[in-house]
Amino acid sequence: MLHVQKISSLEIPELQPYRTLRRQAEHRAQRIFVAEGEKTIRRLLETHFVLVSVLLTPEWLQIFEPLLKNRHDEIHVYVAEKSVVETLTGYTMFQGLLAVAKIPTPPTLDEILERSAKPNLFVATDGVQNAENLGTLVRNCAAFSVQALFMSQSSSSPFLRRAVRSSMGGIFKIPVLEELDLAKTLQELRRRKIHCIAAHPHVSGRILPEANFKNDCCLVFGNEANGISKEVLEICDDAVAIPMPAAVDSMNVSNAGAVFLYEAQRQRKFGMS
């Protein structure tokens, strides 16, 4: 059911999640996230995620009202002029369209493995902190059919507003396990014969085309500055580097993710050569 309310101020209590866009800890405690932008919210409406509310301009209401009416949630829609909504984001190019939804209950590792077709392709992050980088990595994961994401306690949440925006809704397509003891999770994956491959630039010898991604595997990506922690790296079955000139810095984690995932898909479709 749709409840539409026109507002001239953002001070009503129901709009607190929108007023606290930079206080992400509160959102995580409430198990909610904020999505913004036309494409992201369209993709959100295609999911079974529980939609709590939408904040938009009158122009967007005309476009989105039919889509919102097709939902089974009890959705509160707040309509305000763009100048009012822009006070939340701090920049004038903002589209004027925000939504709050509930973070879904995560599946168990057993459930993920039962649902995932063979050969498995998973991604794990160890200490990835930058929300935009993480969101873009998630978008790459969706593009290359990654079946689940495993995120360490030291990694940012993919449900941060900037991460959701950078993922362009990719986070709605992939099961996520957050705040993990990643070393223990990788040990469990290895016990189940899933090869754990570290994307690690500081290795000599094995480079990306020489690695085997054709069987069940989990690709592990590390912190933007320090890479993968020693504890996690020691658990991985293999450490593989993207071949690059020595004088060039290692790639941004989202770019490295795209390169690794492309190689994994290339091998699975066309073989090693």
N, C-alpha and C positions, 0 to 999 in steps of 0.2 A: 504494500500500500504506500502511496506517495503522499507526503505532507509538504506542501509548498508554502513558504513564508517569505514575504518581502521584508528586507531589513535595511536600515540606514546606518547601523552601527554594528561593530563586531564584539560588543561587550556582553552579549547575552551568554549565560553559563554554557549552553550547548555548543558554543563555538570555541571553547577552550582548546581543543586539539589543534585548531587552526592558529590560535594566538601563541601557541607554544611550539612553533615549528623548529626552533633551535634548541629546545629542551627535549632531546630525543630519549633520554632515560625515562621520562614520564610516559612517553608513548610505548616504550618497550614494556614497562611495568603494566600498562593497560592492555598489552597485546594488540595494539592498533598501529596503523601506518597511514601516511598521507601520500596520495598520488596526485600528480598535476599534469596538465596538458591534454590536448584532445586525443592523441593516439593512445597514450597510456591509459586514460580513463575509458576509452572505447574498449580496449583490451581487458581492462578490469571488469567491465560489464559483461564480457563474454565468459567469465569464470563463474565458479560456484563460491567464490569468496563472499563473506557476509559484508554487505555495504551498509555503513552506518549513516552517513550523510554526504551531501554534496553542497559545495558553495560555488556559485557561478553568477555570471551576469545575465540580464534578461535575454540578450542575443543567444547565449549558449543554451538557455532554458528552452527556447523554441526548437533548437536542434536536438537536444538530448531528452526532452520530455517523453517522446514515444519509446525510446530505448529504456528509460527508467521505469516506465509503466509496465514494461514486459518482465521486470524483475519481480521475484516473490518476497523480497525483503520489505520490511517496514522502513522506508527511507525518508529522512527529513532533508528537504531541499531548501537551502537558504539562497535567496536571490538579492544581489546587491550590485550597485553600479561598479564599474571597473576601478574607478579611483579609490573606492572603499576596499576592494579586495587587494589592490596593489599595496596597501599599507602592510600587508602580511609578508610580502616577498621582498619589498624594497627595490624593485626595478620595474620600469615602465613597459618593458617588452613582454611582461608576463601575459599569458593568454586570457586569464580571468576564469580559470576552471580548476577546482580542487575537489578532492573526495577523501573521506576517511573510511577505511575498511579494516576488518579484523584480520590479524595474522592467523593463518590457519593452524590448526593443531598439527604438529609435525608427525610424519609417519615414523615407525621404528626402523632400525637398520634392516631387520628381518623382512619387514613389509616392502622396503625399497628393493631388496634383492629378489624377492618373490615376483615383483611387478616388472622388473627390468629385463628386457630381452637380451639374449646373448648375441655377440660378445658385449659385455658391460663396458660402458665408458662413463667414468665418474671424474669429478674435479674436487680437489681439496685445497683450502687456503690456510696458510700458516702466518698469522700476523698481518694480513693485508688490511691496512688502516684507511686508506683514502677512499671515500665513498664513491667518487666518480669513477676511479679506477675499478673498484669492485663492481659497480653497476655495469660498466662496459664489459668487464670479464663475464658477468652473468649474461649479458646480451650475446656475447660470443658463444657461450655455452648453449644457449637456446638455438642459435644459428647452426651449431654443429651437433645437435641432438645429444647433448650430455644428459644422462639419466638422473643424476642427483648431485647435489653440492654438499660437501662436508666442511664445516668452518670451525676453526679453533677458537678457544676462549679469547685469544688475543686479536682475532679478526673483527672488523666492523660488521654490523648487521646489514644484510642485503635489503632490509626493509627500511633503512634510513631514507628520508625523503629524496636526498640527492642521488642515492644509489638506485632507488626505484625509477627516478627520472632518467638516469643514464642507461638503465637496462631497457628502457622503452617498453616496459611490460614483460620483458623476458623472465623476470622473477616470478611471474604468475604461472609459468609453464613447467617449472622445475622443482621437485621436492628438495627441501633444505633441512639439514640438521645443523643447528648453531650451537655455539659455546661448548664445543666438544673438547675432551682430552684427545687431541688429534693423534698423538703417538699411540694411544690405546686403540683408537678407531682404525688406524692403518694396520696395526698388528692383527686386528680382527679380520680386516679385509684380506691380508696376506694369508691368514689361516684358512680363508675360504678360496684360496687360489687366485686372488685378484692381484695382479702385478702392480706395485706402487712405484711410479716413475717420478723422480724429482726434476723439476725444471730448474737447473742449477748452473749458473754461468761460470762458476769457478772450478771447472773440472778440466782435466787434460784427457784426451783420448776420444771417448764416445761423443759423437755429435748427432744432431736430430735425425738425419736420414738413416743413420746406422741403428737406431733403436727400433724395437719391435712393438708396434701398437695394435697388432691385429687380434690379439687375444684380450681377455678381460683385463682391464687396467684402470687405475686411478692416477690422474696427473696431479701433482702437488706443486702449488705455486706459493712463493714466500713473500715476505715483507718487502716493500718498495726500496728500502735503504739497506737492510741487512740480510735479505734473502731468507732461506729456510733455516730454522733453528737446528743446532747440532743434533738435538735429541730426535727430531723428526727425520732429519736427513739420514741418520744412522739406521733408521727403521726401513727406509725405502729400499726397494730391490735394485734400483738403478738410478743414476744421476746423469742427466743429458743436457747438453748445451746447444743453443742455436749458434751455428758457425758465423762468427763476426770478426772483423779486424780487431786486434788487441787494443788498439788506441781508442776504440769506440765503447762508450758506456753500455751496460746491459739495457735491454729494452724495458720500457714500461710494462708492468705486469699484465695489463689488458692486451697490449700488443703481443707480448710473448704468448699469452693464452691463445690468441688467434692463430699464431704460427704453429704452435704445438697441436691444436685441435684440427687445423687444416691437414697437417701431416698424418694425424691419426685417421681422419676420414679418407685421405688419399690412399693410404695403405689398405684400408679395409675395402675400398672399392676397386683398386687397381693393382694391389700387390706391393711388394717392397721396392721394386725397381722403378 
